[in-house]
Amino acid sequence: MIPPEVAEDLSAGPAFATLVSDFLRDARSRTVTAPPVGVFADVAALFDEPAPAVARSLADVLDDVRRRVLPHTAWLHDPMHMAHQLSTPLPAAIWAEALVSALNQSHAVSELSQATTAIERRVIRWLADLAGLGAEAGGTMTVGATEATFSALLAARNQALPDAFDDGVRGGEAVVYCSEHAHYSVERAVALLGLGRRAVVGVRSDAAFRLDPAALDAALAAERRTVVAVVATAGSTAVGAFDDLVAIGEICARRGVWLHVDGAHGASALLSARHRHRLRGVEQVRSLAWDPHKMMLLPLATSALVVADEGDLDAAFSQSAPYLFHDPSARPPDQGVRSFQCSRRADALKLWIAWQRYGSDGFAALYDHLCETTRAIYELVDEHPSFETLHEPVQHPLLPAA
């Protein structure tokens, strides 16, 4: 028999909405103090209990959340919150999460998610347009830039080593170039793709922590192994540096090398008239990782991989699964054919709702505000006699409460 609580909870939305609204009110208040970071062992002890065998009232469960969960979380909405590069999610996107879960669409095949698959493909098109990519561009939502970079480098490996998907790779036969300040996900992806960690070649940076194009060109000229890809960074994790995509793009185009850009942090600058110049040359990329859950202030996880030719991504994941994928067209609407995941949430919906609610101008204003706040804090620190600044940020990595 179906537990009666299941039917009862179909009308429980207001209780959850009250819980979330109360939390947002308290977290944003200047009179309610955010909880301090505790000792993890002490927090873990609060949840050291067997799985519950019988049902509890929903009121009791939500009260438990208030008592045991909320006091031991990071209050990202607190006006004094900064650090750790977690964004303060926009309200419309917060509430959209419940809708995404209620619909529970699977984005493996469009038959199971027609409206939200169409929305995902449209949102990817919006991102591609901002990057100046052509009609063949496409892509997929991902759970983070780590997955996006992995999938992009898989597509690049498929181009450079077309037999690798079936036959594997030999150690030492191919390499990937990136900045010495590249995110660790590049090394992880290269290792998991079978090329090996030693296949990652770090290129020195200049005084502003940007990849040195001249050093890259010289290294590629001397390279005798197959170069799978060059990974540039738009908004590095540590200091927010933007590599010179014009120069790097020209080098990659001249040498016929796949250019991937990790724009997890910085790609959102394309929305800002004041900051989009930092990504000049992005139209030359073969692939771009983008995290709207960072500088577009979407809830985790809202990430995307955009490729200049969607067919490259389809080819990278080309497999026979006729029980699931059976559209023979060149660019099927099914997103599962170009994604590492099969069962996947309709995360594009919350981005679409936020975009409809706040518009590109709203996202641009938020990006500019975050950069201005970062700049203001930098100047305060720089002027203080007790501190020494290590670098001058161009956008973040500070993500203060909006």
C-alpha positions in Angstrom: 0.0 0.0 0.0 1.2 3.5 -0.8 2.0 5.4 2.4 -0.7 8.0 3.1 2.0 10.6 3.6 2.7 10.6 -0.1 -0.7 12.0 -1.0 -0.7 14.3 2.0 2.6 15.9 0.9 1.3 16.9 -2.5 0.0 20.0 -0.8 3.1 20.6 1.3 4.5 23.3 -1.0 3.5 26.2 1.3 5.3 24.6 4.3 8.6 24.3 2.3 8.1 27.8 0.9 7.7 29.2 4.4 10.9 27.4 5.5 12.9 28.8 2.6 11.4 32.3 2.8 12.2 32.4 6.5 15.7 31.3 5.9 16.2 33.9 3.2 14.8 36.6 5.4 17.1 35.7 8.3 20.2 35.2 6.1 19.8 38.6 4.5 19.1 40.3 7.8 21.7 42.5 9.4 20.2 41.7 12.8 20.4 37.9 12.6 24.0 36.7 13.0 25.1 34.0 10.5 26.2 30.8 12.2 30.0 30.3 12.6 31.8 27.5 10.9 31.9 24.6 13.4 34.0 21.5 13.9 32.9 19.0 11.2 33.1 16.1 13.6 30.7 17.8 15.9 28.3 18.5 13.1 28.6 15.0 11.8 27.7 13.7 15.3 24.4 15.5 15.0 23.4 13.2 12.2 24.9 9.9 13.6 21.6 8.0 13.6 20.0 4.9 12.0 17.8 5.3 9.0 14.2 6.1 10.2 11.9 3.1 9.9 8.6 4.9 10.4 7.2 8.1 9.0 7.3 11.4 10.9 5.1 14.3 10.5 6.3 16.8 7.9 6.1 19.6 10.5 8.5 17.6 12.7 10.9 16.9 9.8 11.0 20.6 8.8 11.5 21.7 12.4 14.4 19.3 12.4 15.8 21.0 9.4 15.5 24.3 11.2 17.3 23.0 14.3 20.0 20.7 12.8 20.6 21.7 9.2 20.2 25.5 8.8 22.5 26.4 11.7 25.3 24.4 10.2 25.2 25.7 6.6 27.1 28.5 4.8 24.7 31.5 4.7 25.5 32.7 1.2 22.8 35.4 1.4 24.3 37.1 4.4 25.3 40.7 3.4 28.8 40.1 4.8 29.3 36.8 3.0 32.4 36.6 0.7 34.8 33.9 -0.4 34.7 30.3 -1.6 33.3 31.4 -5.0 29.8 30.2 -4.3 27.2 32.6 -5.7 24.2 33.9 -4.0 21.4 32.3 -6.1 18.8 34.6 -7.6 15.3 34.3 -6.1 13.5 33.3 -9.3 16.0 30.5 -9.9 15.7 29.3 -6.3 12.0 28.8 -6.7 12.4 27.3 -10.2 14.3 24.4 -8.5 11.0 23.1 -7.1 9.5 23.2 -10.6 12.4 21.3 -12.1 12.0 18.6 -9.5 8.3 18.4 -9.8 8.5 18.0 -13.6 11.4 15.5 -13.3 12.0 15.5 -17.0 14.8 13.3 -18.3 17.1 14.9 -20.8 18.4 11.8 -22.4 15.7 11.8 -25.1 13.4 14.6 -26.2 10.4 12.2 -26.1 10.6 12.5 -22.3 11.3 16.2 -22.1 10.0 18.0 -25.2 9.5 21.5 -23.8 12.6 21.5 -21.5 14.8 19.9 -24.2 13.7 22.7 -26.6 14.5 25.2 -23.8 18.0 23.7 -23.2 18.8 23.9 -26.9 17.6 27.5 -27.0 19.6 28.5 -23.9 22.7 26.9 -25.4 22.0 28.9 -28.6 21.9 32.1 -26.5 25.2 31.3 -25.0 26.7 30.5 -28.4 25.4 33.8 -29.8 27.0 35.7 -27.0 30.3 33.9 -27.8 29.9 34.8 -31.5 29.8 31.2 -32.7 28.1 30.2 -35.9 25.0 28.3 -36.9 26.6 24.9 -36.4 27.3 25.6 -32.7 25.5 23.7 -30.0 26.2 21.9 -26.8 24.7 20.6 -23.6 24.1 21.5 -20.0 26.5 19.9 -17.5 26.8 19.5 -13.8 29.8 21.7 -13.7 32.8 23.0 -15.7 34.7 19.9 -14.7 32.3 17.8 -16.8 32.2 20.4 -19.5 36.0 20.3 -19.8 36.1 16.5 -19.8 33.5 16.3 -22.6 35.3 19.0 -24.6 38.6 17.3 -24.4 36.9 14.0 -25.3 35.7 15.7 -28.5 39.2 17.0 -29.0 40.7 13.6 -28.5 38.2 12.1 -31.0 39.5 14.6 -33.6 43.2 14.0 -32.8 43.1 10.3 -32.1 40.0 9.0 -34.0 40.5 5.4 -33.0 40.9 6.1 -29.3 37.3 5.5 -28.3 37.4 2.0 -29.6 41.1 1.0 -29.1 42.3 3.2 -26.3 45.4 5.3 -26.3 49.1 4.6 -25.7 50.9 6.4 -22.9 53.0 9.3 -24.2 51.5 9.6 -27.7 49.5 12.8 -27.2 49.5 15.9 -25.0 47.3 18.8 -23.9 48.7 22.2 -23.3 47.4 24.7 -20.7 48.4 27.5 -18.4 50.4 26.7 -15.3 47.4 28.3 -13.5 44.8 26.1 -15.2 42.1 24.6 -13.1 42.8 21.1 -11.7 39.9 19.7 -13.8 42.1 19.9 -16.9 44.7 17.5 -15.4 41.8 15.3 -14.1 40.2 15.1 -17.6 43.4 14.3 -19.4 44.2 11.5 -16.9 40.7 10.0 -17.2 40.8 10.2 -21.0 43.7 7.8 -20.9 46.4 10.2 -21.9 47.9 10.2 -18.4 48.6 13.1 -16.1 52.1 13.5 -17.6 50.4 14.4 -20.9 49.5 17.8 -19.4 52.1 20.4 -20.4 52.0 23.6 -18.4 52.9 26.8 -20.2 54.4 29.7 -18.2 52.4 32.7 -17.4 53.2 36.4 -17.5 53.2 38.9 -14.6 49.4 39.1 -14.7 49.1 35.3 -14.4 48.0 34.9 -18.0 49.2 32.2 -20.3 52.2 33.5 -22.4 51.3 33.2 -26.1 54.9 33.4 -27.2 55.9 30.5 -24.9 52.9 28.5 -26.1 53.8 29.0 -29.8 57.4 28.1 -29.1 56.4 24.9 -27.2 54.0 23.8 -29.9 56.6 24.4 -32.6 59.0 22.0 -30.8 56.3 19.4 -29.9 56.6 16.1 -31.7 53.7 14.3 -30.1 50.1 14.7 -31.1 48.6 17.8 -29.6 45.0 17.0 -28.6 44.1 20.5 -27.4 45.2 23.8 -25.9 43.2 24.9 -22.9 43.0 28.6 -22.2 41.3 30.2 -19.2 38.8 33.1 -19.0 38.8 34.0 -15.4 41.2 31.8 -13.5 40.2 30.3 -10.2 42.9 31.8 -8.0 43.1 35.4 -9.4 40.5 35.8 -12.1 43.0 36.2 -14.9 41.9 36.2 -18.6 44.2 34.6 -21.1 44.7 36.4 -24.4 42.2 34.5 -26.6 43.0 36.6 -29.7 46.7 35.6 -29.7 46.1 32.0 -28.5 43.3 31.5 -31.0 45.5 32.6 -33.8 48.2 30.2 -32.8 45.8 27.3 -32.5 44.2 28.1 -35.9 47.5 28.4 -37.6 48.7 25.0 -36.1 45.4 23.2 -36.5 45.0 22.6 -32.8 41.7 22.4 -30.9 41.2 25.4 -28.6 39.1 24.9 -25.4 38.4 27.8 -23.1 37.6 27.2 -19.4 35.2 30.1 -19.0 33.6 28.7 -15.8 34.1 32.1 -14.0 34.7 34.5 -16.8 32.5 33.6 -19.7 29.6 35.6 -18.1 31.6 38.7 -18.9 30.2 38.4 -22.4 26.9 39.7 -21.0 28.5 43.0 -19.8 29.2 45.8 -22.2 31.9 47.0 -19.8 33.7 43.7 -19.4 33.1 41.6 -22.6 36.3 42.8 -24.1 38.1 40.5 -21.7 37.0 37.6 -24.0 38.0 39.1 -27.3 38.8 36.3 -29.6 36.4 33.8 -28.0 34.7 33.3 -31.4 37.8 31.3 -32.4 37.2 28.5 -29.8 36.2 25.0 -30.6 34.7 24.5 -27.2 33.8 26.7 -24.2 32.9 25.7 -20.6 30.6 28.2 -18.9 29.2 28.2 -15.3 26.0 30.2 -15.0 26.0 29.1 -11.4 29.0 31.4 -10.8 28.8 34.9 -12.1 25.2 34.6 -13.4 24.1 33.7 -9.9 22.2 30.5 -10.7 21.9 27.7 -8.1 24.2 24.7 -8.3 24.5 23.0 -10.6 23.9 25.1 -13.7 26.7 24.7 -16.2 27.1 24.4 -20.0 29.4 23.2 -22.6 29.2 25.1 -25.9 31.0 23.8 -29.0 31.5 25.5 -32.3 30.3 22.5 -34.2 27.7 20.4 -32.4 28.6 17.5 -34.6 32.0 17.2 -32.9 30.3 16.6 -29.6 27.9 14.1 -31.1 30.8 12.2 -32.7 32.7 12.1 -29.4 29.9 10.2 -27.7 28.9 8.1 -30.8 27.6 4.7 -29.6 24.9 2.3 -30.6 22.0 2.3 -28.1 18.9 1.8 -30.3 16.7 1.1 -27.3 17.2 4.8 -26.4 18.6 6.8 -29.3 16.9 6.1 -32.6 16.8 9.5 -34.4 19.1 9.1 -37.5 19.2 12.8 -38.3 22.5 14.6 -38.3 21.6 16.8 -35.4 19.0 14.9 -33.3 17.1 16.9 -30.7 18.0 14.2 -28.1 20.6 15.7 -25.8 21.8 12.4 -24.5 23.7 11.8 -27.7 26.1 14.6 -26.8 26.3 14.3 -23.0 28.3 12.2 -20.6 25.2 11.8 -18.6 22.0 9.8 -19.4 19.5 10.5 -16.6 19.8 14.3 -16.3 17.7 17.0 -14.8 16.2 19.9 -16.7 18.6 22.4 -15.2 18.2 24.6 -18.3 14.7 25.4 -17.1 15.9 27.4 -14.1 18.4 29.3 -16.2 15.6 30.0 -18.8 13.3 31.2 -16.0 15.9 33.5 -14.5 16.8 34.8 -18.0 13.2 35.6 -18.7 12.8 37.2 -15.3 15.9 39.4 -15.2 17.0 39.6 -18.9 20.4 40.0 -20.3 20.6 43.5 -19.0 19.9 42.2 -15.5 22.6 39.7 -15.7 25.0 42.3 -17.0 24.1 44.7 -14.1 24.8 41.9 -11.6 28.1 41.0 -13.2 29.2 44.7 -13.2 28.0 45.0 -9.5 30.1 42.0 -8.5 33.2 43.4 -10.2 32.7 46.8 -8.6 32.3 45.2 -5.2 35.5 43.2 -5.7 37.3 46.3 -6.8 36.1 48.3 -3.8 37.2 45.6 -1.4 40.6 45.3 -3.2 41.1 49.1 -2.7 40.2 48.9 1.0 42.7 46.1 1.5 45.4 47.8 -0.6 45.1 51.0 1.4 45.2 49.2 4.8 48.6 49.3 6.5 48.2 45.8 7.9 47.7 44.1 4.5 49.7 43.5 1.4 47.8 42.7 -1.8 49.2 39.9 -3.9 47.5 40.8 -7.2 45.0 43.3 -8.7 41.8 41.4 -9.5 40.0 42.0 -12.8 36.7 40.5 -11.9 36.6 38.2 -8.9 37.4 35.5 -7.5 35.4 37.2 -4.8 31.7 36.5 -5.0 30.1 38.7 -2.3 26.4 38.6 -1.6 24.4 40.4 -4.4 
